[in-house]
Amino acid sequence: MATRQVVVIGGGIAGLAAGVRLVQLGIKPIVVEKRPFLGGRAYSFIDSETGIEIDNGQHVFVGACDQFLQYIKDIGAWDQVRLEERLALPVLKNGRLSWLRARKLPGLLANLSALLGYRHVGIRGKLWILWGLLSIRLTRLGPGSPHDNILFEDWLRDHGQNDETIRNFWNLIILPSLNDDISVVSAYTGIMLFKIALLGPVGNPAMGVPLVGLSTLAGENARNFIERHGGEIRTGVDVASLKIDDARISGVLAASGELIEAEAVVSAVPATSLTPLLPGGTSESSGPDDFFTPAETIKTAPIVAVHIWYDRPVLRQKYMAVLDSPLQWVFNDTDLKSRDDGGGQHIVISLSGAWEWKDRSKQELRQIFTTEMARIFPDTQTATITKFTVVKMLEATFRAVPGTQEARLSQRTPLPGLYLAGDWTDTGWPSTMESAVRSGNLAAEYVAADIGTGNLNPSIP
Ligand SMILES: Cc1cc2nc3c(=O)[nH]c(=O)nc-3n(C[C@H](O)[C@H](O)[C@H](O)COP(=O)(O)OP(=O)(O)OC[C@H]3O[C@@H](n4cnc5c(N)ncnc54)[C@H](O)[C@@H]3O)c2cc1C
């Protein structure tokens, strides 16, 4: 096993994935995390008001997230997630439930067949959607693609889409996936998303959900894996800066004054937290050609989760999208986690691109969302609300607005010994757990290629 020391800064999914991959490559890393717990933006906690473990936000994934799913298998957590076989999405509009459901057909036809029974778009609209999907299939995306500089909604309207198809189909997928309304996201990310999801194999758009709290799923399983294979996890270590000697990274300096020496460092912190770690605390002084500067332009978007506990079941489905309502997406956490909530039901309303809600008080949100639940789901009118809470994540994801693609940095930097991971680095994927895992894998592989691996242990998956 290599004795060379590799430090990973950040115990979010990207940093943990880097740690897992390094272990698999025969290198024992030290993963340092400033908070007392792992998981980064994907964590669960005991809510002080209700005493119940809740996630900081509903996390879902799709079958196309192949590296995330492999990571889940590698850390031994496969039985803690559930993945559907194919696309099956219940969508409610004006009291009418309709499904986007892929049929058992060969190849692409399976995913496209989901449109057939979908009643929230008329026949003409469906034909235009097929035209839009064909146009997406024929569009090439690459480095410097002009699609990063135009809005997806403009691109769609140029390709025959109207208000009906945009609101009832395209934005139904875009808003929760990119955490921003379709009117502000780049055509690059929108096109990329539909290419992977709907225009890929039948399993690609199939939805998956965690069956346990996020801190267990994303944090503790990875901790066990890394520690079991000789790596180290240290929480409560706030890295203040990188140490550089002779123009190469030689370690990290913690805010406590502790120096941890390293031959290579993987920074797996969010884009907004990178600059203060760089020499002099600025991106300009840290590398040739202002390599790091573009990352400073990456902005973030909020997600607000409204949690309501009813004293009886109010939602039969495990989750549901709701059109023409502020509800957006509603999750039945009791069923998803197979929990006994004493005959009641824990409902999570996940509000993406939550610009309108992020500054509202808990009281206001309670008034708005319990009233809306009563309007949309009549069963709630006779139910009693036993608990209520709100979780606001103001910097939940990085924004997929035009120009973002250019700002995403490579995992290998011009500063010798420094590597980057994080969902925001250049993976091609939007701000997701899949992007985080991909970035961690890439960073670890660059480290191993540059400093050499240890004795690869074939018994490690
Ligand atoms: C409410 C919400 C809902 C979401 N829903 C989904 C979803 O449905 N599907 C999906 O795929 N993704 C979803 N995401 C996005 C997903 O959580 C992120 O893409 C992913 O967790 C990012 O992981 P990361 O490791 O890149 O960054 P982070 O999770 O931000 O990890 C960075 C870590 O670095 C640590 N750190 C920062 N600075 C320092 C320092 N100086 N020293 C030491 N440690 C430091 C931080 O404390 C943090 O733990 C959601 C996010 C939120 C917040």
The ligand as an SDF file (V2000), in Angstrom:
LIG
                    3D

 53 58  0  0  0  0  0  0  0  0999 V2000
  -32.4210   20.3190   -0.4780 C   0  0  0  0  0  0  0  0  0  0  0  0
  -31.6100   19.6410   -1.5390 C   0  0  0  0  0  0  0  0  0  0  0  0
  -32.2030   18.7510   -2.4120 C   0  0  0  0  0  0  0  0  0  0  0  0
  -31.4550   18.1300   -3.3950 C   0  0  0  0  0  0  0  0  0  0  0  0
  -32.0440   17.2120   -4.1980 N   0  0  0  0  0  0  0  0  0  0  0  0
  -31.2860   16.4590   -5.0140 C   0  0  0  0  0  0  0  0  0  0  0  0
  -31.8420   15.3850   -5.7180 C   0  0  0  0  0  0  0  0  0  0  0  0
  -33.0440   15.1210   -5.6310 O   0  0  0  0  0  0  0  0  0  0  0  0
  -31.0320   14.6240   -6.4960 N   0  0  0  0  0  0  0  0  0  0  0  0
  -29.6940   14.8860   -6.6090 C   0  0  0  0  0  0  0  0  0  0  0  0
  -28.9980   14.1300   -7.2960 O   0  0  0  0  0  0  0  0  0  0  0  0
  -29.1320   15.9330   -5.9670 N   0  0  0  0  0  0  0  0  0  0  0  0
  -29.8870   16.7200   -5.1640 C   0  0  0  0  0  0  0  0  0  0  0  0
  -29.3280   17.7520   -4.4830 N   0  0  0  0  0  0  0  0  0  0  0  0
  -27.9400   18.1220   -4.7860 C   0  0  0  0  0  0  0  0  0  0  0  0
  -26.9260   17.2160   -4.0860 C   0  0  0  0  0  0  0  0  0  0  0  0
  -27.1820   17.1800   -2.7000 O   0  0  0  0  0  0  0  0  0  0  0  0
  -25.5430   17.8010   -4.3430 C   0  0  0  0  0  0  0  0  0  0  0  0
  -25.3230   17.8780   -5.7230 O   0  0  0  0  0  0  0  0  0  0  0  0
  -24.4380   16.9610   -3.7260 C   0  0  0  0  0  0  0  0  0  0  0  0
  -24.7330   16.5660   -2.4210 O   0  0  0  0  0  0  0  0  0  0  0  0
  -23.1620   17.8150   -3.7450 C   0  0  0  0  0  0  0  0  0  0  0  0
  -22.1220   17.1190   -3.1410 O   0  0  0  0  0  0  0  0  0  0  0  0
  -20.6740   17.7520   -3.0540 P   0  0  0  0  0  0  0  0  0  0  0  0
  -19.8420   16.8080   -2.2840 O   0  0  0  0  0  0  0  0  0  0  0  0
  -20.2280   18.1850   -4.3960 O   0  0  0  0  0  0  0  0  0  0  0  0
  -20.8140   19.1250   -2.2300 O   0  0  0  0  0  0  0  0  0  0  0  0
  -21.2550   19.3300   -0.7060 P   0  0  0  0  0  0  0  0  0  0  0  0
  -22.3160   18.3730   -0.3740 O   0  0  0  0  0  0  0  0  0  0  0  0
  -21.5610   20.7740   -0.5600 O   0  0  0  0  0  0  0  0  0  0  0  0
  -19.9630   18.9470    0.1440 O   0  0  0  0  0  0  0  0  0  0  0  0
  -18.9240   19.8420    0.4210 C   0  0  0  0  0  0  0  0  0  0  0  0
  -18.4200   19.5400    1.8290 C   0  0  0  0  0  0  0  0  0  0  0  0
  -17.2330   20.3040    2.0530 O   0  0  0  0  0  0  0  0  0  0  0  0
  -17.2760   20.7510    3.3950 C   0  0  0  0  0  0  0  0  0  0  0  0
  -16.3600   21.9060    3.5150 N   0  0  0  0  0  0  0  0  0  0  0  0
  -16.5070   23.1270    2.9290 C   0  0  0  0  0  0  0  0  0  0  0  0
  -15.4710   23.9010    3.2360 N   0  0  0  0  0  0  0  0  0  0  0  0
  -14.6370   23.1580    4.0130 C   0  0  0  0  0  0  0  0  0  0  0  0
  -13.4020   23.4320    4.6500 C   0  0  0  0  0  0  0  0  0  0  0  0
  -12.7870   24.6230    4.5530 N   0  0  0  0  0  0  0  0  0  0  0  0
  -12.8200   22.4500    5.3820 N   0  0  0  0  0  0  0  0  0  0  0  0
  -13.4040   21.2220    5.5090 C   0  0  0  0  0  0  0  0  0  0  0  0
  -14.5960   20.9190    4.9190 N   0  0  0  0  0  0  0  0  0  0  0  0
  -15.1960   21.8810    4.1910 C   0  0  0  0  0  0  0  0  0  0  0  0
  -18.7420   21.0990    3.6230 C   0  0  0  0  0  0  0  0  0  0  0  0
  -19.0680   21.1780    4.9960 O   0  0  0  0  0  0  0  0  0  0  0  0
  -19.4200   19.9500    2.9090 C   0  0  0  0  0  0  0  0  0  0  0  0
  -19.6610   18.8530    3.7600 O   0  0  0  0  0  0  0  0  0  0  0  0
  -30.0600   18.4250   -3.5220 C   0  0  0  0  0  0  0  0  0  0  0  0
  -29.4620   19.3190   -2.6540 C   0  0  0  0  0  0  0  0  0  0  0  0
  -30.2130   19.9200   -1.6620 C   0  0  0  0  0  0  0  0  0  0  0  0
  -29.5340   20.8580   -0.7090 C   0  0  0  0  0  0  0  0  0  0  0  0
  1  2  1  0
  2  3  1  0
  2 52  2  0
  3  4  2  0
  4  5  1  0
  4 50  1  0
  5  6  2  0
  6  7  1  0
  6 13  1  0
  7  8  2  0
  7  9  1  0
  9 10  1  0
 10 11  2  0
 10 12  1  0
 12 13  2  0
 13 14  1  0
 14 15  1  0
 14 50  1  0
 15 16  1  0
 16 17  1  0
 16 18  1  0
 18 19  1  0
 18 20  1  0
 20 21  1  0
 20 22  1  0
 22 23  1  0
 23 24  1  0
 24 25  2  0
 24 26  1  0
 24 27  1  0
 27 28  1  0
 28 29  2  0
 28 30  1  0
 28 31  1  0
 31 32  1  0
 32 33  1  0
 33 34  1  0
 33 48  1  0
 34 35  1  0
 35 36  1  0
 35 46  1  0
 36 37  1  0
 36 45  1  0
 37 38  2  0
 38 39  1  0
 39 40  1  0
 39 45  2  0
 40 41  1  0
 40 42  2  0
 42 43  1  0
 43 44  2  0
 44 45  1  0
 46 47  1  0
 46 48  1  0
 48 49  1  0
 50 51  2  0
 51 52  1  0
 52 53  1  0
M  END
$$$$
